[in-house]
């Protein structure tokens, strides 16, 4: 189960990804002591999407096999 701090960070991460929160605002939060520099980096970190997920690779190969050539 996630802790309150993890929910808090994930909330800001989603807002940052949507563009509702800027790097400048995060820097101000670090200066104010609301979040740490490590937490700021976590919020700003981009997640890789798709990629090498085995289920997605299998699905892609299966669907490509049934398409006409």
ABEGO torsion letter per residue (X at the ends): XBBAAAAAAAAAAAAAAAGABBAAAAAAAAAAGABBAAAAAAAABBBBBEEABAAAAAAAAAAAAABBX
